[in-house]
Amino acid sequence: MCTAIRLKNADVYFGRNLDLDKAFGQKVVFVPRDYAFRFRDGTSSQRHPVIMGMATVVDGYPLFADAMNENGLAIAGLNFPGNAHYFQRQDGKKNVSPFELVPYVLSAFSSVDDFLDKAGTLSLWNQPFSDHLPLAPLHWIVADRKKAIVLESMADGLHVYENPFDVLTNNPPFPFHRDNLTRYRNLSSRQGENGFASDLSLEPFAAGFGTSFLPGGLDSVSRFVRACYAVKNVAFKEKEEKTTVMTFFRVLSSVSFLPGLVINSDGSLEKTLYSSCMNLDKGIYYYRTEDFDTIQSVKMDNFKKDGNEISAMPLDGEEIIVDRSCVA
């Protein structure tokens, strides 16, 4: 499971909930400009933009779940089982394994439009990282300061969709989510009109009647609708970094998993392992975890950008509960 969103205030923010039943050794990873990404097709990255995001580092290689580069381009992979399909190596295509897609996009492109110019040459290659690390079935949301798109590699090829909703969750494929929103066109942040019967006085008895049919489940379809409604209607208190980041995390909290609310078929508990928020203008990666609800931040500008060694920061934190009681 997972939910990703893009939100704009004074700056543009992108991030996600990563929902899973167990942690995968994730850390915030900083990749300087001269770290060499060696791709499975035999090519390697030359000097590239700084990259920072959440990853597991295996044999010195960052396996990113989500990340951004210093140009303000970001990408996140979300679970897409049963629909994701990867191909044998194809002649005439840029063959990229799914585990390489995040570093490939962020090292080679500076914007969504820049990537779209080459998206038609891309093929998702069914090359796992190793025998012990099979490929995850994923689809991706790619975003920058101007727009977002969705990538879905399925049996009939690679699909690239414009994403004006600025949201991605999981199955079904993106066109279903896009069309399904039409069912909720009457939702409103206001009370809404009485369309039931003009001769009946049906006065609302509480605030929020315009949202009474907003879906409340934790399934991917409900989360897509709920997250999109929040992204498109949330009102910011002010154009200040702290309040914007807090608002971003509150939107993600509205579609997060508390342990025990969803039990998987194997008996494991689905839970939100971490939530991230990237300021694409300032290069700041914010996060909070299931263990530490306090928002942490990592800034690109605090690292040496010209180098060839990655830095990995464990997700340490501190749970803060302030006692405001006084002794009589």
C-alpha positions in Angstrom: 0.0 0.0 0.0 1.1 3.7 -0.1 -0.1 7.2 -0.9 1.9 9.9 -2.6 0.9 13.6 -3.0 2.1 16.9 -4.5 1.1 20.1 -2.8 1.9 23.7 -3.6 2.0 26.8 -1.3 4.9 29.3 -1.6 7.1 26.3 -2.5 6.2 23.0 -4.0 6.2 19.9 -1.8 6.1 16.2 -2.7 6.0 13.1 -0.5 4.4 9.9 0.5 3.3 7.4 3.1 5.1 4.1 2.8 2.7 1.5 4.1 4.1 -2.0 4.7 4.0 -4.8 7.3 7.7 -4.5 8.2 10.7 -2.2 7.9 13.3 -2.7 5.2 16.3 -1.0 6.7 15.4 2.4 5.3 17.5 5.5 5.8 17.7 9.0 4.4 20.5 8.8 1.8 22.4 11.7 0.2 24.1 11.1 -3.1 26.7 13.7 -4.3 27.3 14.7 -7.9 30.2 12.4 -8.6 28.8 9.1 -7.2 28.8 6.7 -10.1 25.5 4.9 -10.7 26.4 1.8 -12.8 23.3 0.6 -14.6 22.6 -3.0 -15.7 22.6 -2.1 -19.4 26.3 -1.4 -19.1 26.1 2.4 -18.9 26.9 4.6 -16.0 26.1 8.0 -14.8 28.6 10.8 -15.3 28.4 13.8 -13.1 24.8 14.2 -12.1 22.6 16.4 -9.9 22.6 15.8 -6.1 20.0 13.2 -5.1 18.4 12.7 -1.7 15.7 10.4 -0.5 14.7 7.3 1.4 16.5 4.2 0.5 18.0 0.9 1.7 21.7 0.7 1.0 22.8 -2.7 -0.3 26.5 -3.3 -1.2 27.0 0.4 -1.4 24.1 1.0 -3.8 21.0 3.0 -2.7 17.7 1.3 -3.5 15.4 4.3 -3.3 11.7 4.2 -2.4 11.4 8.0 -3.0 13.8 10.8 -3.7 14.4 14.2 -5.3 17.3 15.9 -7.1 18.7 19.4 -6.6 16.8 20.6 -9.7 13.4 20.0 -8.0 12.5 16.7 -9.8 11.1 13.9 -7.6 9.9 10.4 -7.9 8.3 7.7 -5.7 7.5 4.0 -6.3 4.2 2.6 -5.0 3.0 -1.0 -4.8 1.2 -2.2 -7.9 0.9 -6.0 -7.6 -0.9 -8.0 -10.3 -0.7 -5.2 -12.8 3.1 -4.4 -12.9 4.9 -6.2 -15.7 8.5 -5.9 -16.6 10.1 -7.0 -19.9 13.0 -8.8 -21.4 15.7 -6.6 -22.7 14.5 -4.8 -25.9 16.6 -3.6 -28.7 16.3 0.1 -29.5 15.1 0.9 -26.0 16.7 2.4 -22.9 16.4 -0.7 -20.7 16.2 0.2 -17.0 15.5 -2.2 -14.2 12.8 -1.0 -11.8 15.3 -0.8 -8.9 17.3 1.6 -11.1 14.4 3.8 -12.2 14.7 6.4 -9.4 18.4 7.1 -9.8 18.1 6.9 -13.6 15.4 9.6 -13.7 17.0 11.8 -11.1 20.5 11.6 -12.5 19.5 12.1 -16.2 16.7 14.7 -16.1 16.0 18.0 -14.5 12.2 18.3 -15.0 9.1 16.3 -15.8 9.0 17.7 -19.3 12.7 16.9 -19.8 11.9 13.2 -18.9 8.8 13.1 -21.1 10.9 13.9 -24.1 12.7 10.5 -23.6 9.9 8.5 -21.9 9.0 6.8 -25.2 12.5 5.2 -25.4 12.2 3.6 -21.9 11.5 0.0 -21.1 11.3 -1.5 -17.6 13.7 -4.5 -17.7 13.0 -7.5 -15.6 16.5 -7.6 -14.1 16.5 -8.0 -10.3 19.2 -6.5 -8.1 20.2 -9.9 -7.0 18.9 -13.5 -6.5 18.0 -12.5 -3.0 16.3 -9.2 -3.9 13.5 -9.8 -6.4 11.9 -6.9 -8.2 8.9 -5.3 -6.4 5.7 -4.7 -8.5 5.5 -1.0 -8.6 4.2 2.0 -10.5 5.6 5.5 -10.1 4.6 9.2 -9.7 7.1 11.7 -11.0 6.7 15.4 -10.1 8.4 18.8 -10.2 7.4 22.3 -9.5 5.0 22.4 -12.4 3.3 19.1 -12.8 3.1 15.4 -12.0 2.8 12.2 -14.1 2.3 8.5 -13.5 4.3 5.6 -15.0 2.8 2.2 -15.2 4.6 -0.7 -16.9 2.0 -3.3 -17.8 1.8 -6.3 -20.1 0.8 -4.1 -23.0 3.7 -1.7 -22.5 4.7 1.4 -20.6 1.9 3.9 -20.0 2.6 7.5 -19.1 -0.3 9.6 -17.8 -0.6 13.2 -17.0 -1.7 13.5 -13.3 -3.5 16.8 -12.6 -4.8 15.2 -9.4 -1.3 15.3 -7.8 -2.1 11.9 -6.1 -1.2 8.3 -6.5 -2.1 5.2 -4.5 -2.2 1.6 -5.6 -4.4 -0.7 -7.7 -6.4 -0.4 -9.9 -4.4 1.2 -12.7 -4.4 5.0 -12.9 -7.2 5.4 -15.5 -9.6 3.8 -13.0 -8.7 6.4 -10.3 -9.0 9.2 -12.8 -12.5 8.2 -14.0 -13.7 7.2 -10.6 -13.3 10.7 -9.3 -16.4 11.7 -11.4 -18.5 9.8 -8.9 -17.5 12.4 -6.3 -18.1 15.6 -8.3 -20.8 16.8 -5.9 -18.5 16.8 -2.9 -18.0 20.3 -1.5 -16.1 22.0 1.2 -19.4 24.0 1.7 -22.6 22.5 3.0 -24.0 21.8 -0.4 -27.5 22.4 -1.8 -30.7 20.3 -1.1 -31.0 18.3 -4.2 -33.2 15.7 -2.5 -36.6 17.5 -2.8 -37.3 21.2 -3.3 -40.4 21.1 -1.1 -38.6 19.6 1.9 -36.7 21.7 4.4 -33.6 19.5 4.9 -31.4 21.8 6.9 -27.9 20.5 7.9 -27.5 19.9 11.6 -23.7 20.0 11.6 -20.8 21.3 9.5 -19.3 19.1 6.8 -22.5 17.9 5.0 -20.8 18.6 1.7 -18.3 15.9 2.4 -20.8 13.3 3.8 -20.1 10.9 0.9 -16.3 11.2 1.0 -15.1 7.6 1.3 -13.5 6.7 4.6 -11.9 3.3 3.9 -8.2 2.5 3.8 -8.4 0.7 0.4 -6.5 2.4 -2.4 -9.5 3.7 -4.2 -10.9 5.5 -1.1 -7.4 6.8 -0.2 -7.0 8.3 -3.7 -10.3 10.1 -3.5 -9.7 11.3 0.1 -6.1 12.5 -0.6 -7.1 14.2 -3.8 -10.0 16.1 -2.1 -7.6 17.2 0.6 -4.8 18.3 -1.8 -7.3 20.3 -3.9 -9.2 21.9 -1.1 -6.8 22.4 1.9 -6.4 26.0 2.9 -3.0 27.1 4.2 -2.9 29.2 7.2 0.1 31.2 5.8 2.9 30.8 3.3 5.4 29.8 5.9 7.6 26.7 5.8 6.7 25.2 9.2 3.0 25.5 8.9 3.0 24.2 5.3 5.1 21.2 6.2 2.7 20.5 9.1 -0.3 20.7 6.8 1.4 18.3 4.3 1.9 15.7 7.1 -1.7 16.2 8.2 -2.9 15.4 4.7 -0.8 12.2 4.8 -2.1 11.3 8.3 -5.6 11.4 6.9 -4.8 8.3 4.7 -2.3 6.6 7.0 -2.5 3.1 8.5 -2.6 2.5 12.3 -1.4 -1.0 13.2 -4.3 -3.4 13.5 -6.8 -1.5 11.3 -5.8 -3.6 8.2 -4.6 -7.3 8.7 -3.0 -8.9 5.7 -3.8 -12.4 4.5 -0.7 -13.8 6.3 -1.7 -12.2 9.5 0.8 -9.3 9.4 -0.3 -5.8 10.2 -0.2 -3.1 7.5 1.2 0.1 9.0 2.6 3.4 7.8 6.4 2.9 8.4 7.2 6.5 7.5 5.8 9.6 5.9 8.0 12.0 3.8 7.7 15.5 2.6 10.3 17.1 0.2 10.5 20.8 -0.4 11.4 20.7 -4.1 12.5 24.4 -4.1 14.8 24.3 -1.1 16.0 20.7 -1.2 14.8 19.7 2.2 13.7 16.1 3.1 11.3 15.9 6.0 10.1 12.7 7.5 8.5 11.1 10.5 8.2 7.4 11.4 5.8 5.0 13.1 8.0 5.2 16.2 8.8 8.9 16.2 6.0 11.3 15.3 8.2 14.3 15.6 9.1 15.8 12.1 12.8 15.4 11.3 14.5 17.3 8.5 17.6 16.7 6.3 18.9 19.6 4.1 20.9 19.1 0.9 22.8 22.3 1.6 24.3 20.8 4.8 26.3 18.2 2.7 29.3 18.4 0.4 27.7 18.2 -3.0 30.8 17.5 -5.0 32.0 14.1 -4.0 31.6 10.4 -4.7 30.6 8.9 -1.4 27.0 8.5 -0.3 25.9 9.4 3.2 23.2 7.4 5.0 21.3 8.8 8.0 19.4 6.4 10.3 15.9 7.3 11.1 16.6 8.3 14.7 14.2 10.6 16.5 12.6 11.6 19.7 9.0 11.2 20.7 8.1 14.5 22.4 5.2 14.8 24.9 5.3 18.0 26.8 3.7 18.0 30.3 1.9 21.3 30.8 0.4 20.4 34.2 1.3 22.5 37.2 1.7 21.6 40.8 -1.0 23.3 42.9 
